[in-house]
Amino acid sequence: MNCDTMKSQGFPYVDGELPAALRDEMEAHFAECDSCRYVVEQELAFRDAYVVRLRPDPTPPHLRDRINHFLTGLGEQRSRTRRRWYKPWLFMTSAIMLLAIGVVGGMQLAAVLERGNTLDEVVEASLDQHQKLGRGQLPPDIVGLSPRAAEERFRKRVDFKVSLPDMKKPNLTLVGARISRLANAEVAAIDYKLDHDHVSLFIMPGEAYNQLGLSEKPRFRVMKRRGFDVVIWRHQSTGYTLVSEIGVRACHVCHAPNATFEGASLESFLRL
């Protein structure tokens, strides 16, 4: 077992997908290699913070059983009789059950939203992950691929469309990509280098973007937080968050330097 093999098997190891023999080899390697052990520890910490903690709670078993029992009984009663005097009782009972389900479902939804779908929390999480991507503390699992090949890899792993910018700029490098988590939803996290500066691009499904509560105008939401520049916008049905320390120049990852919006240049339109 060497470090290169560890990097290729790191994510299956964390997901518990490796055969026992290979898992034992990995753990023996961790005992000797501080660098590889640190990478895996960071990945486990990330999943605990952004995946496990934010995963919605399942419907309680007793509630599922109660609903299934009611629906089964309803079907049996309808098959035995269709007397007119019975219908009002059915409608009333159904309304009560639907109201109960709606109340419980609403409480669960409120709890999920309360855990992480505000704009400030998304910005803070993107800043945190941008720094970790730049430091190598969140290692990419998609590396050495063209933008189109990376899109194809994401297509097999997420249920929303991921479109990456064309790499036509000689000073722009796609360092790597991975699945991450923002706005309580899976997102594509892309790490770029523009000249010598790291720029992070997070691509999220439209449903997650809608939960941020942003209006259609201004088209770009621009913020400065803790010395970082954050730009959030939507294109068609997909949301984007761009994080850097280099101001409007980071937008050259996605847009040409001479691009204009509503008749204004990037610099004047964004005012970073």
FIZA-468383 format. One record per residue: x, y, z of N, C-alpha, C in turn; residue in three letters. Coordinates in steps of 0.001 Angstrom, whole numbers. Example, Ala and Ser with C-alpha at 12.3 -4.5 7.8 and 13.67 -1.06 7.14 Angstrom:
REM residues 2
<pt <13190; -5690; 7800>; <12300; -4500; 7800>; <13200; -3300; 7800>; Ala>
<pt <12850; -2250; 7080>; <13670; -1060; 7140>; <12900; 30; 7870>; Ser>
This chain:
REM residues 272
<pt <848; -1194; 0>; <0; 0; 0>; <883; 1243; 0>; Met>
<pt <637; 2170; -946>; <1349; 3439; -977>; <354; 4591; -973>; Asn>
<pt <885; 5811; -963>; <16; 6989; -845>; <-883; 7157; -2068>; Cys>
<pt <-375; 6847; -3258>; <-1196; 6974; -4457>; <-2393; 6027; -4412>; Asp>
<pt <-2164; 4794; -3976>; <-3266; 3843; -3856>; <-4267; 4313; -2810>; Thr>
<pt <-3754; 4862; -1716>; <-4637; 5360; -670>; <-5554; 6461; -1204>; Met>
<pt <-4991; 7382; -2015>; <-5791; 8480; -2536>; <-6901; 7972; -3456>; Lys>
<pt <-6614; 6928; -4202>; <-7631; 6394; -5116>; <-8712; 5610; -4384>; Ser>
<pt <-8392; 5117; -3171>; <-9358; 4302; -2421>; <-9887; 5016; -1187>; Gln>
<pt <-9501; 6297; -1020>; <-9882; 7013; 196>; <-11375; 7152; 380>; Gly>
<pt <-12076; 7532; -691>; <-13520; 7738; -570>; <-14274; 6421; -378>; Phe>
<pt <-13956; 5343; -1116>; <-14599; 4063; -797>; <-14330; 3606; 641>; Pro>
<pt <-13128; 3933; 1158>; <-12822; 3572; 2548>; <-13754; 4314; 3505>; Tyr>
<pt <-13892; 5619; 3312>; <-14750; 6421; 4180>; <-16205; 5966; 4075>; Val>
<pt <-16625; 5559; 2874>; <-18009; 5116; 2664>; <-18250; 3692; 3133>; Asp>
<pt <-17189; 2997; 3584>; <-17349; 1624; 4053>; <-17590; 621; 2946>; Gly>
<pt <-17037; 892; 1743>; <-17309; 46; 585>; <-16154; -910; 245>; Glu>
<pt <-15055; -871; 995>; <-13894; -1691; 658>; <-14015; -3094; 1249>; Leu>
<pt <-13448; -4103; 559>; <-13362; -5442; 1155>; <-12520; -5392; 2430>; Pro>
<pt <-12732; -6332; 3309>; <-12053; -6324; 4606>; <-10532; -6323; 4456>; Ala>
<pt <-10011; -7114; 3508>; <-8554; -7211; 3356>; <-7955; -5866; 2941>; Ala>
<pt <-8585; -5206; 1968>; <-8072; -3918; 1515>; <-8233; -2861; 2599>; Leu>
<pt <-9316; -2933; 3345>; <-9518; -1989; 4447>; <-8416; -2146; 5503>; Arg>
<pt <-8028; -3397; 5792>; <-6945; -3641; 6754>; <-5630; -3049; 6241>; Asp>
<pt <-5366; -3179; 4934>; <-4155; -2594; 4361>; <-4157; -1080; 4502>; Glu>
<pt <-5318; -480; 4238>; <-5433; 974; 4358>; <-5124; 1414; 5795>; Met>
<pt <-5700; 735; 6759>; <-5510; 1129; 8158>; <-4083; 900; 8614>; Glu>
<pt <-3433; -122; 8076>; <-2015; -324; 8384>; <-1174; 817; 7810>; Ala>
<pt <-1567; 1287; 6620>; <-857; 2418; 6013>; <-1066; 3688; 6835>; His>
<pt <-2286; 3913; 7335>; <-2559; 5097; 8145>; <-1701; 5120; 9402>; Phe>
<pt <-1412; 3937; 9942>; <-607; 3869; 11158>; <819; 4357; 10922>; Ala>
<pt <1263; 4304; 9659>; <2639; 4697; 9335>; <2731; 6051; 8643>; Glu>
<pt <1623; 6512; 8039>; <1657; 7729; 7216>; <755; 8798; 7830>; Cys>
<pt <1347; 9785; 8450>; <571; 10858; 9076>; <-206; 11662; 8041>; Asp>
<pt <368; 11870; 6855>; <-277; 12690; 5829>; <-1582; 12054; 5356>; Ser>
<pt <-1557; 10770; 5035>; <-2765; 10088; 4566>; <-3807; 9980; 5677>; Cys>
<pt <-3341; 9728; 6896>; <-4280; 9645; 8012>; <-4986; 10984; 8213>; Arg>
<pt <-4253; 12083; 8063>; <-4843; 13415; 8229>; <-5918; 13667; 7167>; Tyr>
<pt <-5649; 13262; 5909>; <-6617; 13455; 4832>; <-7923; 12725; 5141>; Val>
<pt <-7827; 11494; 5599>; <-9029; 10713; 5902>; <-9761; 11291; 7113>; Val>
<pt <-9012; 11727; 8108>; <-9649; 12333; 9279>; <-10419; 13588; 8894>; Glu>
<pt <-9864; 14395; 7985>; <-10550; 15597; 7536>; <-11822; 15263; 6764>; Gln>
<pt <-11765; 14213; 5944>; <-12943; 13809; 5181>; <-14048; 13317; 6119>; Glu>
<pt <-13668; 12546; 7127>; <-14660; 12074; 8095>; <-15263; 13236; 8871>; Leu>
<pt <-14432; 14214; 9249>; <-14932; 15384; 9971>; <-15887; 16194; 9097>; Ala>
<pt <-15548; 16307; 7803>; <-16413; 17038; 6879>; <-17775; 16374; 6778>; Phe>
<pt <-17796; 15056; 6648>; <-19076; 14359; 6502>; <-19910; 14463; 7770>; Arg>
<pt <-19233; 14410; 8922>; <-19972; 14573; 10175>; <-20608; 15955; 10262>; Asp>
<pt <-19886; 16988; 9768>; <-20361; 18365; 9898>; <-21415; 18723; 8873>; Ala>
<pt <-21255; 18239; 7618>; <-22105; 18736; 6535>; <-23061; 17702; 5954>; Tyr>
<pt <-22846; 16425; 6230>; <-23719; 15402; 5645>; <-24609; 14780; 6711>; Val>
<pt <-23992; 14193; 7728>; <-24767; 13502; 8751>; <-25644; 14478; 9525>; Val>
<pt <-25072; 15627; 9927>; <-25815; 16571; 10757>; <-26983; 17195; 10016>; Arg>
<pt <-26838; 17395; 8710>; <-27874; 18083; 7954>; <-28851; 17148; 7266>; Leu>
<pt <-28651; 15842; 7406>; <-29561; 14907; 6754>; <-30928; 14966; 7448>; Arg>
<pt <-32011; 15120; 6694>; <-33349; 15195; 7326>; <-33670; 13928; 8103>; Pro>
<pt <-34379; 14098; 9223>; <-34804; 12956; 10015>; <-35875; 12164; 9278>; Asp>
<pt <-35838; 10837; 9342>; <-36889; 10035; 8689>; <-38213; 10173; 9419>; Pro>
<pt <-39285; 9860; 8717>; <-40606; 9862; 9340>; <-40636; 8825; 10460>; Thr>
<pt <-41144; 9153; 11636>; <-41182; 8187; 12744>; <-41915; 6917; 12340>; Pro>
<pt <-41394; 5745; 12732>; <-42039; 4469; 12342>; <-43499; 4374; 12774>; Pro>
<pt <-43820; 4888; 13993>; <-45209; 4759; 14455>; <-46154; 5562; 13570>; His>
<pt <-45665; 6714; 13031>; <-46528; 7507; 12155>; <-46734; 6803; 10817>; Leu>
<pt <-45658; 6215; 10256>; <-45793; 5458; 9004>; <-46766; 4304; 9177>; Arg>
<pt <-46629; 3558; 10301>; <-47514; 2414; 10538>; <-48968; 2857; 10668>; Asp>
<pt <-49177; 3984; 11332>; <-50544; 4468; 11520>; <-51185; 4864; 10189>; Arg>
<pt <-50405; 5544; 9353>; <-50932; 5961; 8057>; <-51206; 4751; 7171>; Ile>
<pt <-50246; 3793; 7145>; <-50444; 2585; 6326>; <-51660; 1794; 6791>; Asn>
<pt <-51833; 1703; 8119>; <-52980; 971; 8654>; <-54290; 1644; 8252>; His>
<pt <-54309; 2966; 8318>; <-55514; 3691; 7946>; <-55840; 3499; 6468>; Phe>
<pt <-54821; 3618; 5599>; <-55069; 3498; 4170>; <-55497; 2087; 3796>; Leu>
<pt <-54901; 1079; 4460>; <-55304; -310; 4196>; <-56752; -530; 4600>; Thr>
<pt <-57107; -52; 5784>; <-58485; -195; 6243>; <-59472; 545; 5364>; Gly>
<pt <-59065; 1697; 4862>; <-59928; 2479; 3984>; <-60228; 1713; 2700>; Leu>
<pt <-59193; 1063; 2138>; <-59410; 293; 919>; <-60329; -893; 1139>; Gly>
<pt <-60160; -1576; 2293>; <-61016; -2723; 2582>; <-62474; -2301; 2780>; Glu>
<pt <-62679; -1178; 3464>; <-64040; -724; 3710>; <-64730; -310; 2420>; Gln>
<pt <-63979; 314; 1513>; <-64572; 725; 242>; <-64941; -480; -610>; Arg>
<pt <-64168; -1563; -507>; <-64479; -2749; -1307>; <-65717; -3474; -778>; Ser>
<pt <-66012; -3343; 533>; <-67155; -4034; 1108>; <-68469; -3293; 875>; Arg>
<pt <-68410; -1971; 891>; <-69659; -1208; 763>; <-69390; 172; 199>; Thr>
<pt <-70373; 673; -501>; <-70319; 2028; -1032>; <-71608; 2780; -662>; Arg>
<pt <-72130; 2467; 506>; <-73363; 3103; 928>; <-73168; 4612; 1054>; Arg>
<pt <-74169; 5347; 663>; <-74065; 6795; 630>; <-73857; 7387; 2027>; Arg>
<pt <-74504; 6747; 3061>; <-74378; 7311; 4403>; <-72949; 7202; 4923>; Trp>
<pt <-72147; 6340; 4309>; <-70791; 6095; 4772>; <-69818; 7160; 4269>; Tyr>
<pt <-70153; 7813; 3135>; <-69205; 8736; 2500>; <-68842; 9930; 3371>; Lys>
<pt <-69808; 10600; 4017>; <-69409; 11736; 4854>; <-68395; 11362; 5924>; Pro>
<pt <-68585; 10168; 6534>; <-67628; 9723; 7553>; <-66249; 9528; 6961>; Trp>
<pt <-66214; 8944; 5748>; <-64921; 8753; 5087>; <-64231; 10087; 4830>; Leu>
<pt <-64980; 11020; 4286>; <-64391; 12314; 3965>; <-63876; 13011; 5216>; Phe>
<pt <-64654; 12943; 6296>; <-64242; 13603; 7524>; <-62980; 12967; 8098>; Met>
<pt <-62950; 11624; 8107>; <-61777; 10930; 8637>; <-60545; 11209; 7783>; Thr>
<pt <-60732; 11178; 6451>; <-59606; 11455; 5560>; <-59068; 12859; 5783>; Ser>
<pt <-59994; 13814; 5954>; <-59556; 15190; 6171>; <-58761; 15313; 7456>; Ala>
<pt <-59230; 14627; 8522>; <-58510; 14675; 9800>; <-57113; 14080; 9667>; Ile>
<pt <-57019; 12922; 8979>; <-55722; 12283; 8822>; <-54787; 13129; 7967>; Met>
<pt <-55314; 13697; 6883>; <-54477; 14537; 6031>; <-53993; 15764; 6782>; Leu>
<pt <-54869; 16318; 7622>; <-54461; 17467; 8427>; <-53352; 17081; 9392>; Leu>
<pt <-53494; 15898; 10020>; <-52457; 15444; 10955>; <-51138; 15230; 10241>; Ala>
<pt <-51205; 14590; 9052>; <-49978; 14360; 8270>; <-49350; 15687; 7879>; Ile>
<pt <-50209; 16635; 7468>; <-49681; 17940; 7071>; <-49005; 18654; 8214>; Gly>
<pt <-49597; 18578; 9421>; <-48993; 19233; 10584>; <-47644; 18619; 10913>; Val>
<pt <-47600; 17276; 10953>; <-46338; 16599; 11264>; <-45300; 16880; 10186>; Val>
<pt <-45740; 16773; 8903>; <-44805; 17047; 7810>; <-44300; 18468; 7840>; Gly>
<pt <-45199; 19415; 8172>; <-44781; 20811; 8260>; <-43771; 21020; 9371>; Gly>
<pt <-43967; 20361; 10502>; <-43013; 20485; 11606>; <-41657; 19924; 11221>; Met>
<pt <-41657; 18785; 10504>; <-40387; 18205; 10082>; <-39695; 19112; 9063>; Gln>
<pt <-40462; 19664; 8123>; <-39871; 20555; 7132>; <-39295; 21795; 7800>; Leu>
<pt <-40022; 22345; 8767>; <-39526; 23524; 9464>; <-38229; 23219; 10199>; Ala>
<pt <-38152; 22010; 10770>; <-36928; 21643; 11473>; <-35746; 21549; 10521>; Ala>
<pt <-35993; 20984; 9313>; <-34921; 20876; 8320>; <-34461; 22252; 7873>; Val>
<pt <-35422; 23118; 7542>; <-35064; 24459; 7080>; <-34332; 25229; 8171>; Leu>
<pt <-34746; 25019; 9405>; <-34132; 25718; 10518>; <-32674; 25324; 10672>; Glu>
<pt <-32322; 24109; 10225>; <-30964; 23625; 10421>; <-29977; 24223; 9446>; Arg>
<pt <-30413; 24797; 8306>; <-29326; 25239; 7462>; <-29624; 25965; 6189>; Gly>
<pt <-30811; 26418; 5921>; <-31079; 26951; 4595>; <-31098; 28471; 4521>; Asn>
<pt <-30506; 29174; 5465>; <-30466; 30620; 5373>; <-29267; 31050; 4548>; Thr>
<pt <-29377; 32240; 3997>; <-28307; 32758; 3148>; <-26998; 32881; 3909>; Leu>
<pt <-27040; 33401; 5135>; <-25814; 33582; 5912>; <-25109; 32249; 6164>; Asp>
<pt <-25886; 31218; 6459>; <-25280; 29914; 6722>; <-24640; 29331; 5471>; Glu>
<pt <-25269; 29563; 4316>; <-24695; 29090; 3060>; <-23382; 29819; 2771>; Val>
<pt <-23375; 31128; 2992>; <-22156; 31901; 2748>; <-21037; 31433; 3665>; Val>
<pt <-21339; 31269; 4952>; <-20304; 30838; 5896>; <-19780; 29447; 5543>; Glu>
<pt <-20672; 28542; 5159>; <-20238; 27188; 4789>; <-19377; 27208; 3538>; Ala>
<pt <-19730; 28060; 2563>; <-18926; 28136; 1335>; <-17551; 28728; 1615>; Ser>
<pt <-17466; 29698; 2523>; <-16164; 30253; 2900>; <-15296; 29189; 3567>; Leu>
<pt <-15906; 28446; 4467>; <-15168; 27405; 5172>; <-14640; 26356; 4197>; Asp>
<pt <-15485; 25925; 3265>; <-15060; 24889; 2323>; <-14064; 25437; 1299>; Gln>
<pt <-14199; 26708; 917>; <-13219; 27318; 14>; <-11819; 27258; 625>; His>
<pt <-11709; 27596; 1892>; <-10402; 27575; 2545>; <-9854; 26153; 2641>; Gln>
<pt <-10731; 25208; 2944>; <-10272; 23820; 3072>; <-9876; 23239; 1719>; Lys>
<pt <-10597; 23604; 659>; <-10204; 23146; -673>; <-8822; 23681; -1037>; Leu>
<pt <-8588; 24968; -754>; <-7294; 25560; -1076>; <-6147; 24977; -288>; Gly>
<pt <-6428; 24537; 948>; <-5382; 23966; 1795>; <-5208; 22469; 1587>; Arg>
<pt <-6065; 21871; 777>; <-5991; 20429; 569>; <-6642; 19626; 1672>; Gly>
<pt <-7420; 20281; 2533>; <-8078; 19572; 3626>; <-9375; 18901; 3188>; Gln>
<pt <-9900; 19283; 2009>; <-11026; 18586; 1395>; <-10536; 18075; 39>; Leu>
<pt <-9908; 16930; 14>; <-9304; 16458; -1232>; <-10345; 16170; -2301>; Pro>
<pt <-10085; 16554; -3543>; <-11037; 16270; -4631>; <-11030; 14789; -4988>; Pro>
<pt <-12183; 14281; -5419>; <-12227; 12907; -5919>; <-12396; 12879; -7436>; Asp>
<pt <-12422; 14065; -8067>; <-12414; 14162; -9526>; <-11218; 15018; -9909>; Ile>
<pt <-10196; 14410; -10437>; <-8968; 15124; -10785>; <-8472; 14654; -12149>; Val>
<pt <-7711; 15527; -12804>; <-7078; 15155; -14064>; <-8040; 14965; -15218>; Gly>
<pt <-9232; 15570; -15152>; <-10233; 15406; -16202>; <-10528; 16750; -16861>; Leu>
<pt <-10986; 16686; -18088>; <-11454; 17885; -18774>; <-12794; 18311; -18175>; Ser>
<pt <-13228; 19555; -18406>; <-14541; 19967; -17894>; <-15673; 19054; -18352>; Pro>
<pt <-15642; 18617; -19619>; <-16728; 17763; -20117>; <-16694; 16391; -19426>; Arg>
<pt <-15498; 15847; -19213>; <-15406; 14553; -18536>; <-15839; 14673; -17076>; Ala>
<pt <-15499; 15798; -16438>; <-15935; 16024; -15057>; <-17454; 16139; -14986>; Ala>
<pt <-18070; 16813; -15971>; <-19528; 16904; -16015>; <-20152; 15517; -16096>; Glu>
<pt <-19577; 14661; -16907>; <-20106; 13306; -17057>; <-19999; 12539; -15741>; Glu>
<pt <-18890; 12744; -15012>; <-18739; 12078; -13718>; <-19804; 12559; -12728>; Arg>
<pt <-20053; 13864; -12713>; <-21091; 14397; -11831>; <-22472; 13889; -12237>; Phe>
<pt <-22699; 13741; -13541>; <-24009; 13313; -14024>; <-24401; 11953; -13440>; Arg>
<pt <-23417; 11143; -13141>; <-23695; 9824; -12595>; <-23879; 9839; -11077>; Lys>
<pt <-23610; 10996; -10459>; <-23588; 11024; -9001>; <-24578; 12003; -8376>; Arg>
<pt <-25067; 12989; -9132>; <-26037; 13937; -8579>; <-27252; 13986; -9500>; Val>
<pt <-28378; 14448; -8959>; <-29627; 14441; -9722>; <-29955; 15813; -10303>; Asp>
<pt <-28947; 16656; -10538>; <-29146; 17934; -11212>; <-28009; 18151; -12204>; Phe>
<pt <-28235; 19047; -13149>; <-27269; 19260; -14213>; <-26092; 20098; -13723>; Lys>
<pt <-24881; 19637; -13994>; <-23659; 20368; -13667>; <-22967; 20752; -14975>; Val>
<pt <-22885; 22047; -15234>; <-22212; 22550; -16434>; <-21015; 23373; -15995>; Ser>
<pt <-19829; 22977; -16447>; <-18602; 23671; -16061>; <-18161; 24623; -17166>; Leu>
<pt <-17517; 25732; -16798>; <-17012; 26678; -17803>; <-15978; 26026; -18707>; Pro>
<pt <-15913; 26495; -19956>; <-14876; 26024; -20872>; <-13513; 26504; -20402>; Asp>
<pt <-12501; 25648; -20554>; <-11142; 25988; -20115>; <-10358; 26570; -21295>; Met>
<pt <-10723; 27761; -21720>; <-10066; 28377; -22876>; <-9072; 29454; -22474>; Lys>
<pt <-8896; 29647; -21171>; <-7976; 30682; -20701>; <-6671; 30027; -20260>; Lys>
<pt <-5534; 30450; -20772>; <-4266; 29796; -20425>; <-3890; 29941; -18960>; Pro>
<pt <-4441; 30925; -18276>; <-4097; 31137; -16862>; <-5094; 30496; -15906>; Asn>
<pt <-6010; 29666; -16436>; <-7041; 29026; -15613>; <-6826; 27515; -15588>; Leu>
<pt <-6806; 26934; -14377>; <-6572; 25503; -14199>; <-7685; 24903; -13339>; Thr>
<pt <-8226; 23781; -13793>; <-9190; 23027; -12988>; <-8392; 22101; -12066>; Leu>
<pt <-8286; 22465; -10788>; <-7495; 21688; -9840>; <-8184; 20371; -9513>; Val>
<pt <-9475; 20419; -9257>; <-10208; 19202; -8919>; <-11638; 19541; -8538>; Gly>
<pt <-12425; 18497; -8296>; <-13834; 18683; -7962>; <-14287; 17548; -7057>; Ala>
<pt <-15390; 17797; -6362>; <-15957; 16794; -5462>; <-17416; 17142; -5193>; Arg>
<pt <-18130; 16202; -4613>; <-19477; 16477; -4122>; <-19349; 17038; -2714>; Ile>
<pt <-20059; 18121; -2467>; <-20031; 18756; -1158>; <-21475; 18986; -720>; Ser>
<pt <-21657; 19885; 251>; <-23002; 20125; 760>; <-23155; 21588; 1154>; Arg>
<pt <-24162; 22248; 573>; <-24538; 23622; 909>; <-26060; 23701; 865>; Leu>
<pt <-26625; 24610; 1648>; <-28077; 24810; 1646>; <-28821; 23499; 1851>; Ala>
<pt <-28237; 22639; 2691>; <-28858; 21364; 3025>; <-29097; 20497; 1793>; Asn>
<pt <-28251; 20651; 773>; <-28386; 19866; -456>; <-27014; 19551; -1004>; Ala>
<pt <-26924; 18456; -1740>; <-25672; 18129; -2408>; <-25361; 19166; -3485>; Glu>
<pt <-24092; 19553; -3566>; <-23647; 20497; -4580>; <-22365; 19980; -5188>; Val>
<pt <-22026; 20515; -6364>; <-20738; 20233; -6985>; <-19770; 21330; -6554>; Ala>
<pt <-18660; 20960; -5937>; <-17646; 21911; -5488>; <-16449; 21811; -6429>; Ala>
<pt <-16118; 22915; -7084>; <-15045; 22938; -8080>; <-13929; 23855; -7591>; Ile>
<pt <-12717; 23365; -7592>; <-11552; 24142; -7165>; <-10744; 24540; -8396>; Asp>
<pt <-10615; 25851; -8626>; <-9847; 26384; -9756>; <-8633; 27146; -9239>; Tyr>
<pt <-7655; 27298; -10141>; <-6572; 28246; -9924>; <-6570; 29220; -11088>; Lys>
<pt <-6694; 30493; -10759>; <-6625; 31558; -11749>; <-5309; 32271; -11503>; Leu>
<pt <-4366; 32098; -12423>; <-2968; 32461; -12164>; <-2514; 31661; -10945>; Asp>
<pt <-2242; 32321; -9807>; <-1789; 31588; -8617>; <-2814; 31631; -7487>; His>
<pt <-4032; 32074; -7792>; <-5045; 32257; -6751>; <-6133; 31189; -6854>; Asp>
<pt <-6544; 30682; -5694>; <-7624; 29691; -5658>; <-8982; 30389; -5767>; His>
<pt <-9851; 29798; -6576>; <-11226; 30257; -6728>; <-12129; 29026; -6616>; Val>
<pt <-13139; 29091; -5759>; <-14061; 27965; -5574>; <-15403; 28295; -6207>; Ser>
<pt <-15936; 27325; -6948>; <-17253; 27463; -7566>; <-18138; 26335; -7051>; Leu>
<pt <-19263; 26699; -6415>; <-20216; 25717; -5911>; <-21480; 25780; -6770>; Phe>
<pt <-21877; 24637; -7331>; <-23035; 24560; -8215>; <-24126; 23780; -7495>; Ile>
<pt <-25317; 24410; -7349>; <-26389; 23797; -6562>; <-27655; 23658; -7396>; Met>
<pt <-28508; 22701; -7054>; <-29786; 22556; -7776>; <-30691; 23751; -7521>; Pro>
<pt <-31615; 23976; -8446>; <-32509; 25117; -8337>; <-33332; 25112; -7068>; Gly>
<pt <-33747; 23931; -6587>; <-34557; 23863; -5373>; <-33792; 24423; -4177>; Glu>
<pt <-32500; 24110; -4088>; <-31693; 24624; -2983>; <-31498; 26127; -3108>; Ala>
<pt <-31303; 26615; -4321>; <-31144; 28051; -4523>; <-32421; 28793; -4123>; Tyr>
<pt <-33568; 28247; -4476>; <-34838; 28895; -4151>; <-35024; 29062; -2649>; Asn>
<pt <-34486; 28144; -1873>; <-34633; 28208; -431>; <-33822; 29334; 195>; Gln>
<pt <-32933; 29955; -581>; <-32164; 31084; -60>; <-33016; 32351; 19>; Leu>
<pt <-34144; 32367; -669>; <-35045; 33507; -592>; <-34556; 34739; -1315>; Gly>
<pt <-33738; 34575; -2352>; <-33208; 35717; -3100>; <-34194; 36123; -4201>; Leu>
<pt <-34297; 37413; -4440>; <-35157; 37915; -5505>; <-34418; 37837; -6838>; Ser>
<pt <-35162; 38009; -7928>; <-34554; 37929; -9255>; <-33608; 39107; -9538>; Glu>
<pt <-33843; 40241; -8878>; <-32960; 41391; -9034>; <-32492; 41851; -7659>; Lys>
<pt <-31204; 42177; -7532>; <-30201; 42172; -8598>; <-29865; 40759; -9052>; Pro>
<pt <-29377; 40657; -10283>; <-29091; 39344; -10858>; <-27997; 38626; -10070>; Arg>
<pt <-26990; 39385; -9605>; <-25897; 38823; -8825>; <-25970; 39378; -7404>; Phe>
<pt <-25929; 38496; -6413>; <-25860; 38922; -5017>; <-24381; 38930; -4622>; Arg>
<pt <-23848; 40084; -4276>; <-22421; 40252; -4018>; <-22217; 40582; -2544>; Val>
<pt <-21288; 39872; -1904>; <-21006; 40091; -487>; <-19514; 40013; -223>; Met>
<pt <-19087; 40724; 801>; <-17735; 40583; 1337>; <-17872; 40044; 2758>; Lys>
<pt <-17148; 38986; 3041>; <-17256; 38366; 4362>; <-15886; 37831; 4777>; Arg>
<pt <-15406; 38298; 5902>; <-14128; 37824; 6460>; <-12980; 37953; 5468>; Arg>
<pt <-12996; 38990; 4655>; <-11922; 39218; 3701>; <-12086; 38470; 2393>; Gly>
<pt <-13180; 37743; 2214>; <-13436; 36990; 991>; <-14556; 37660; 198>; Phe>
<pt <-14513; 37444; -1101>; <-15550; 37938; -2004>; <-16467; 36775; -2372>; Asp>
<pt <-17773; 36973; -2229>; <-18752; 35926; -2515>; <-19774; 36471; -3508>; Val>
<pt <-19998; 35738; -4580>; <-20996; 36114; -5574>; <-21963; 34938; -5715>; Val>
<pt <-23256; 35214; -5590>; <-24285; 34181; -5718>; <-25251; 34600; -6818>; Ile>
<pt <-25550; 33683; -7727>; <-26487; 33993; -8797>; <-27122; 32706; -9311>; Trp>
<pt <-28118; 32888; -10171>; <-28770; 31747; -10804>; <-28742; 31921; -12310>; Arg>
<pt <-28497; 30815; -12994>; <-28591; 30791; -14453>; <-29507; 29643; -14829>; His>
<pt <-30637; 29986; -15449>; <-31671; 29009; -15773>; <-32117; 28323; -14484>; Gln>
<pt <-31984; 27019; -14362>; <-32505; 26326; -13180>; <-31417; 25929; -12191>; Ser>
<pt <-30237; 26525; -12310>; <-29101; 26139; -11477>; <-28572; 27346; -10718>; Thr>
<pt <-28167; 27129; -9457>; <-27593; 28190; -8643>; <-26080; 28061; -8562>; Gly>
<pt <-25400; 29198; -8401>; <-23938; 29223; -8355>; <-23473; 30103; -7203>; Tyr>
<pt <-22386; 29680; -6556>; <-21723; 30497; -5540>; <-20226; 30507; -5863>; Thr>
<pt <-19652; 31694; -6011>; <-18247; 31868; -6369>; <-17539; 32525; -5188>; Leu>
<pt <-16436; 31932; -4716>; <-15716; 32434; -3551>; <-14247; 32636; -3908>; Val>
<pt <-13701; 33791; -3524>; <-12293; 34078; -3805>; <-11820; 35201; -2900>; Ser>
<pt <-10556; 35576; -3110>; <-9984; 36746; -2447>; <-9464; 37749; -3464>; Glu>
<pt <-9910; 37636; -4709>; <-9313; 38458; -5770>; <-10348; 39343; -6455>; Ile>
<pt <-11482; 39570; -5832>; <-12456; 40504; -6372>; <-13076; 40039; -7675>; Gly>
<pt <-13353; 41005; -8547>; <-14074; 40714; -9776>; <-13287; 39818; -10720>; Val>
<pt <-11974; 39757; -10553>; <-11164; 38914; -11445>; <-11570; 37450; -11342>; Arg>
<pt <-12108; 37027; -10186>; <-12553; 35637; -10030>; <-13665; 35297; -11007>; Ala>
<pt <-14441; 36308; -11417>; <-15546; 36060; -12341>; <-15055; 35617; -13713>; Cys>
<pt <-13761; 35785; -13991>; <-13219; 35338; -15266>; <-13180; 33816; -15360>; His>
<pt <-13416; 33118; -14239>; <-13563; 31663; -14289>; <-14769; 31290; -15152>; Val>
<pt <-15848; 32043; -15001>; <-17095; 31726; -15700>; <-17389; 32632; -16884>; Cys>
<pt <-16836; 33853; -16878>; <-17183; 34838; -17899>; <-15925; 35418; -18536>; His>
<pt <-16058; 35819; -19779>; <-14951; 36469; -20474>; <-14673; 37826; -19838>; Ala>
<pt <-13405; 38268; -19843>; <-13081; 39561; -19226>; <-13871; 40726; -19811>; Pro>
<pt <-14247; 40630; -21076>; <-14977; 41738; -21706>; <-16494; 41519; -21692>; Asn>
<pt <-16990; 40565; -20888>; <-18429; 40300; -20820>; <-19160; 41497; -20215>; Ala>
<pt <-20377; 41729; -20696>; <-21197; 42816; -20169>; <-22537; 42268; -19714>; Thr>
<pt <-23149; 42952; -18744>; <-24450; 42574; -18216>; <-25301; 43836; -18100>; Phe>
<pt <-26425; 43799; -18789>; <-27316; 44954; -18815>; <-26555; 46207; -19233>; Glu>
<pt <-25646; 46029; -20179>; <-24889; 47140; -20733>; <-23714; 47594; -19904>; Gly>
<pt <-23429; 46914; -18791>; <-22323; 47317; -17917>; <-21250; 46245; -17904>; Ala>
<pt <-20006; 46660; -17680>; <-18904; 45711; -17567>; <-19027; 44941; -16267>; Ser>
<pt <-18253; 43843; -16164>; <-18262; 43073; -14929>; <-17890; 43945; -13734>; Leu>
<pt <-16848; 44767; -13901>; <-16373; 45569; -12794>; <-17449; 46515; -12262>; Glu>
<pt <-18117; 47224; -13174>; <-19126; 48172; -12723>; <-20423; 47499; -12306>; Ser>
<pt <-20713; 46334; -12916>; <-21965; 45647; -12602>; <-21908; 45007; -11219>; Phe>
<pt <-20756; 44420; -10873>; <-20649; 43716; -9596>; <-20170; 44624; -8480>; Leu>
<pt <-19244; 45524; -8779>; <-18694; 46438; -7772>; <-18151; 45691; -6582>; Arg>
<pt <-17298; 44706; -6837>; <-16666; 43968; -5736>; <-15583; 44832; -5074>; Leu>
